[in-house]
Amino acid sequence: SFVKPKEKVTDYRTQHSGVRAKDIWSNKAVDFADAQKAVYELLRNRILVGHSLQHDLTALLLSHPHRDIRDVAKYRPLRERTTTKGNPSLKRMAAEVLAKDIQQGEHDSVEDARAAMLLYRKVAREWEVQLRPPR
């Protein structure tokens, strides 16, 4: 779903976002508060997996317990599998860790989510073991 913005949009950055004016001003677009509530309910008591998740949470004016976040951009063992210093882009991580070429053309959030989940699943076992409290 698309969300109706609360403020005036001056640049949709369609090439990067995949969003057009007709998307967010259509009758199918939901109000920000409704979207925020739906995402909150969806995430409550769940593990959140993604790439650079703080940007998404900030845009939605939401927080999530740190213990329940699996941000593949911040997980060192994954970052170390790339040739980038710091936080590698999802595109680079997918190419270098998964041998997958993503983000060709307009942005596709489903493709990004799938790539982030594949990255997580590649290291999930060791990641979850590291998070367990010591016995």
trRosetta pair geometry for C-beta under 8 A, 3 or more apart (Angstrom, degrees):
i j d omega theta_ij theta_ji phi_ij phi_ji
1 28 7.0 -143 -138 149 83 89
1 29 7.0 131 175 -130 86 43
1 30 5.4 25 157 -1 137 114
1 35 6.9 -156 99 -106 123 107
2 19 6.9 130 -128 -130 118 103
2 23 4.5 163 -83 154 164 93
2 24 4.9 -126 156 -90 125 60
2 26 7.1 79 58 39 133 103
2 28 7.0 72 38 102 98 91
2 29 4.4 -51 92 -109 96 92
2 30 7.5 156 84 19 46 70
3 24 6.8 -12 79 -132 39 98
3 29 6.3 131 -132 -171 7 93
3 30 5.8 -38 -111 69 63 79
3 31 7.5 11 -157 139 78 12
3 32 5.6 79 175 -95 116 59
3 35 4.4 -38 -105 -27 120 165
4 24 5.7 133 -108 175 44 86
4 25 7.2 85 -118 -96 90 45
4 29 4.8 113 -56 131 78 121
4 30 6.9 -136 0 92 88 28
4 31 5.6 -28 43 -107 117 44
4 32 6.4 -98 73 -35 73 76
5 8 7.5 132 109 -96 131 6
5 9 5.4 130 18 -48 166 104
5 24 6.0 29 -15 168 89 145
5 32 7.3 53 -143 -64 22 117
6 32 5.2 -22 -52 -19 102 158
9 12 6.0 51 155 -77 131 72
9 21 7.4 -176 78 -102 133 81
9 24 7.3 88 -15 68 153 154
12 17 6.3 -125 161 57 70 135
12 19 5.2 -135 -173 97 104 90
12 20 6.2 75 157 -117 162 30
12 21 6.3 -112 -61 -51 145 68
13 16 4.7 -33 156 48 106 107
13 17 4.8 88 92 -8 91 110
13 19 7.6 38 69 50 70 97
14 17 6.1 -68 -112 57 24 88
14 18 6.6 65 -166 -110 60 9
14 19 6.2 -126 -108 67 65 48
14 20 5.6 39 -111 -80 124 71
14 106 6.9 -40 155 -126 75 111
15 106 6.4 -116 -148 -106 36 68
15 107 7.8 91 133 -18 34 89
16 107 5.5 44 161 -42 36 122
17 107 5.3 -61 -164 34 9 145
18 106 4.5 105 -99 162 82 107
18 107 3.9 -118 -23 67 104 84
18 108 6.4 118 -78 -72 155 43
18 109 7.2 -131 45 -22 145 85
19 23 5.4 -125 -154 63 69 143
19 24 6.4 34 -174 -35 114 111
20 23 4.9 108 57 -8 70 103
20 24 7.9 -171 87 3 42 83
21 24 6.6 -73 -154 44 34 93
21 25 5.9 -2 165 8 73 120
22 25 6.4 -72 -130 54 25 93
22 26 6.0 48 165 -54 64 101
23 26 6.3 -46 -154 0 20 114
23 29 6.8 105 145 -74 55 115
24 29 5.0 93 -155 -115 39 154
25 29 6.6 2 -47 16 8 148
26 29 5.3 119 58 -14 71 95
30 34 4.8 -111 171 86 112 122
30 35 5.0 135 96 -57 119 92
30 38 7.7 8 133 3 163 142
31 34 4.6 87 62 9 87 106
31 35 7.0 -159 91 -6 42 87
32 35 5.8 -61 -149 39 30 109
32 36 6.0 31 156 -21 67 109
33 36 5.6 -52 -144 37 29 114
33 37 6.3 30 156 -18 63 106
34 37 5.9 -55 -147 37 29 110
34 38 6.3 30 154 -19 64 108
35 38 5.7 -56 -147 37 30 112
35 39 6.3 27 157 -16 66 106
35 60 7.4 -118 120 -129 99 102
36 39 6.0 -57 -147 38 28 107
36 40 6.3 32 153 -22 63 108
36 60 5.4 155 -114 -173 82 89
36 61 6.5 -13 -127 59 136 96
36 62 6.6 178 -155 -56 89 109
37 40 5.6 -53 -147 35 31 115
37 41 6.4 28 156 -17 65 106
38 41 5.9 -56 -149 38 29 109
38 42 6.2 30 153 -21 64 110
39 42 5.5 -55 -145 37 32 114
39 43 6.1 20 160 -11 67 112
39 60 5.7 -62 76 -158 156 153
39 62 6.5 -116 106 -38 119 162
40 43 6.2 -68 -146 42 24 102
40 44 6.4 41 156 -46 63 100
40 62 6.0 -159 -84 -121 87 129
41 44 5.9 -37 -145 5 30 118
42 46 7.3 -54 145 29 56 148
43 46 5.5 -125 -160 54 40 107
43 48 5.7 10 -140 -76 111 114
43 62 7.6 103 46 160 153 146
43 64 5.9 -80 160 -108 138 120
45 68 8.0 -135 -154 -119 19 155
46 68 6.8 107 97 -177 35 127
47 68 5.3 -138 -108 -166 50 76
47 69 7.7 171 -162 -84 65 15
47 70 6.0 28 174 -7 108 113
48 53 6.2 110 132 -147 119 153
48 64 5.3 4 3 162 148 165
48 68 6.0 70 9 132 85 88
48 69 5.2 -21 66 -111 103 63
48 70 6.9 178 86 28 49 71
49 70 4.6 -14 -104 72 75 112
49 72 7.4 47 -172 -33 81 99
49 116 6.0 156 142 133 87 106
49 117 5.7 85 117 -98 137 69
49 120 4.8 -34 -154 -53 129 166
50 53 4.6 111 73 -81 115 99
50 56 6.8 -24 120 17 161 149
50 70 7.8 117 18 83 48 70
50 71 6.5 -21 75 -115 67 64
50 72 7.2 -127 117 11 22 94
50 112 8.0 37 -152 138 90 98
50 113 6.9 -41 -111 -118 90 69
50 116 4.8 16 -138 164 39 163
51 71 6.9 104 -128 -164 25 71
51 72 5.2 -42 -91 57 77 101
51 73 4.9 96 -160 -38 71 104
51 90 4.3 89 130 -82 173 112
51 93 7.3 -171 -117 38 133 148
51 112 6.8 -109 34 178 123 100
51 115 7.6 -13 -26 97 137 100
51 116 4.6 -134 -26 -99 93 117
51 119 7.7 64 -73 45 106 149
52 55 5.3 19 140 6 101 115
52 56 7.7 117 109 -9 71 91
52 71 6.8 96 -65 -163 17 114
52 73 4.7 32 -53 5 69 161
52 87 6.9 99 -82 162 100 140
52 90 7.6 -103 7 -43 105 102
53 56 5.5 -58 -158 40 53 110
53 57 5.9 48 149 -18 82 107
53 64 7.7 -54 145 40 133 136
53 69 6.0 -158 69 -155 154 115
53 71 4.8 -120 9 -99 108 106
53 73 8.0 -175 -6 27 70 113
54 57 5.6 -56 -142 42 34 110
54 58 5.9 37 158 -22 68 107
54 71 7.6 8 -22 -106 81 152
55 58 5.9 -56 -147 36 25 111
55 59 6.4 27 155 -20 61 107
56 59 5.8 -54 -148 34 30 112
56 60 6.5 14 157 -5 64 111
57 60 6.0 -67 -149 47 30 102
57 62 5.0 -104 -157 78 76 84
57 63 6.3 75 175 -106 127 32
57 64 6.1 -113 -111 0 137 102
58 61 7.3 27 -175 -77 34 38
64 68 5.9 -107 160 82 100 107
64 69 5.7 117 101 -67 117 103
65 68 4.6 66 74 15 97 107
65 69 7.4 -167 93 -20 50 88
66 69 5.8 -58 -150 23 37 114
67 131 7.2 126 -154 -168 79 122
70 75 7.3 8 -169 -54 72 130
70 120 5.4 73 135 -127 132 125
70 124 8.0 11 -154 -114 155 79
70 127 6.7 74 -135 149 113 148
71 74 4.4 41 94 20 111 110
71 75 6.9 169 86 -28 58 85
72 75 5.7 -47 -139 20 39 115
72 78 5.5 -68 -169 106 80 169
72 90 7.7 79 84 -110 121 84
72 93 6.6 124 136 164 118 164
72 116 5.4 -169 12 -150 136 79
72 119 4.4 66 -145 109 152 133
72 120 5.7 -106 -73 -63 112 77
73 79 7.5 60 -177 -79 39 102
73 87 4.6 38 172 -162 102 109
73 88 7.0 -153 -136 59 76 57
73 90 7.3 -62 -74 -67 102 75
73 93 7.5 -117 -94 -40 63 150
74 79 7.6 -21 -161 -43 13 126
74 87 6.7 -20 -78 -109 57 111
75 78 4.6 56 87 17 102 112
75 79 6.7 170 84 -15 49 89
75 123 6.8 158 138 94 146 148
75 127 6.3 -30 -140 -110 140 122
76 79 5.4 -56 -137 39 34 111
76 80 6.0 34 164 -23 68 107
77 80 5.9 -52 -144 34 28 113
77 81 7.2 32 153 -25 57 102
77 123 5.8 156 97 -142 125 147
77 126 6.9 -24 52 104 173 136
77 127 7.7 -140 43 -76 130 85
78 81 5.8 -55 -161 24 38 113
78 82 7.7 26 148 -14 63 102
78 93 6.6 27 161 -145 109 122
78 97 6.4 -1 -157 -98 84 159
78 119 6.0 65 -141 177 140 110
78 122 7.7 107 -105 80 103 117
78 123 5.9 -121 -64 0 97 154
79 82 6.2 -66 -166 32 41 107
79 84 7.5 -88 -164 78 81 91
79 86 7.8 -118 -161 116 130 21
79 87 6.8 -72 -112 -114 124 43
79 88 6.1 163 -134 3 73 101
81 93 7.9 74 82 -141 102 75
81 96 6.4 158 130 125 83 104
81 97 4.9 75 113 -96 133 98
82 88 4.3 -10 101 -56 166 163
82 92 5.6 76 -151 137 135 108
82 93 5.8 -67 -68 -96 136 62
82 96 4.6 113 -114 79 74 151
82 97 6.7 -53 -64 -42 87 97
83 92 7.8 -114 47 -176 79 122
83 96 6.6 -158 -1 -115 85 154
84 87 7.7 -32 121 101 127 21
84 88 3.8 135 52 -93 141 94
84 89 7.6 140 -58 9 170 69
84 92 5.7 63 -25 132 134 158
88 92 4.4 -110 178 85 111 125
88 93 5.1 134 102 -56 120 87
88 96 7.6 -66 174 37 161 134
89 92 4.6 95 57 7 84 100
89 93 6.9 -150 94 -4 44 86
90 93 5.6 -54 -144 39 34 112
90 94 6.1 35 157 -21 67 105
90 102 7.1 -57 128 83 96 136
90 103 7.3 116 91 -35 100 134
90 112 5.8 45 132 -144 162 91
90 115 5.9 103 174 104 108 133
90 116 6.5 -47 -132 -69 122 87
91 94 6.0 -57 -149 35 25 109
91 95 6.4 21 154 -16 62 110
91 102 5.9 -141 -117 74 66 88
91 103 4.7 -69 -93 37 110 138
92 95 5.7 -58 -147 39 31 110
92 96 5.9 6 166 0 69 115
93 96 6.4 -67 -134 49 24 94
93 97 5.3 -11 -180 13 67 122
93 98 7.5 49 135 1 67 99
93 115 7.5 121 90 155 100 112
93 119 5.8 16 146 -104 124 144
94 97 6.9 -58 -110 52 14 87
94 98 5.0 -40 -158 45 55 122
94 100 4.6 -70 170 74 99 97
94 101 7.4 146 118 -95 113 12
94 102 4.6 7 98 10 166 119
94 103 8.0 141 41 2 144 99
94 115 4.5 -38 -91 -156 124 129
94 118 7.7 68 -121 73 87 125
94 119 7.3 -89 -84 -58 63 112
95 98 7.4 4 -33 57 8 78
95 99 7.1 32 -169 -119 39 25
95 100 6.8 -109 -84 68 39 46
95 101 6.2 48 -99 -94 91 57
95 102 7.7 -130 -51 20 76 78
96 99 7.9 24 -146 -68 7 50
97 119 6.0 63 97 -119 143 93
97 122 6.7 160 158 78 115 170
98 115 6.9 -146 25 -148 161 83
98 118 5.6 58 -110 123 142 128
98 119 6.6 -87 -46 -76 118 75
98 122 7.3 -132 -84 -53 86 145
100 115 6.5 -157 90 -116 139 102
100 118 7.5 53 1 90 152 158
101 104 6.5 39 141 -44 100 117
102 111 5.4 164 -153 155 110 115
102 112 7.1 133 158 -85 140 54
102 115 5.2 -47 -48 -68 165 147
103 107 7.0 -5 -132 -112 88 57
103 108 7.5 -158 -99 31 52 87
103 111 7.1 172 -61 110 55 131
103 112 7.4 54 -70 -78 98 90
107 112 7.5 -4 -170 -32 86 128
108 111 3.9 55 96 11 114 115
108 112 6.7 165 91 -14 61 84
109 112 5.4 -52 -148 38 37 115
109 113 6.2 40 154 -22 68 104
110 113 5.7 -52 -147 36 32 111
110 114 6.4 33 153 -19 64 105
111 114 5.8 -54 -149 36 30 111
111 115 6.4 30 154 -19 64 107
112 115 5.8 -57 -149 36 30 110
112 116 6.3 29 155 -18 66 106
113 116 5.8 -54 -146 37 31 111
113 117 6.3 29 155 -17 64 107
114 117 5.8 -57 -148 38 30 110
114 118 6.3 31 154 -20 65 106
115 118 5.7 -53 -147 36 31 112
115 119 6.5 34 153 -19 64 104
116 119 5.7 -53 -151 35 32 113
116 120 6.4 33 151 -19 65 106
117 120 5.5 -52 -146 37 34 113
117 121 6.2 34 156 -20 67 106
118 121 5.8 -53 -143 37 30 111
118 122 6.6 41 153 -31 61 101
119 122 5.7 -51 -157 22 31 117
119 123 7.4 -13 160 15 61 103
120 123 6.8 -89 -161 53 30 81
120 124 5.6 56 151 -73 74 93
120 127 7.5 -68 -158 27 72 160
121 124 5.3 -17 -128 -20 34 123
123 126 5.5 -60 -172 50 77 104
123 127 5.2 81 128 -31 92 108
124 127 5.6 -63 -141 40 27 112
124 128 6.0 21 166 -16 68 111
125 128 6.3 -61 -148 37 23 105
125 129 6.5 23 155 -19 61 109
126 129 5.6 -54 -147 35 33 114
126 130 6.4 37 154 -22 65 105
127 130 5.9 -58 -157 33 29 112
127 131 6.7 21 151 -16 63 109
128 131 5.7 -58 -150 36 36 111
128 132 7.0 52 151 -38 64 93
129 132 5.9 -39 -158 8 36 116
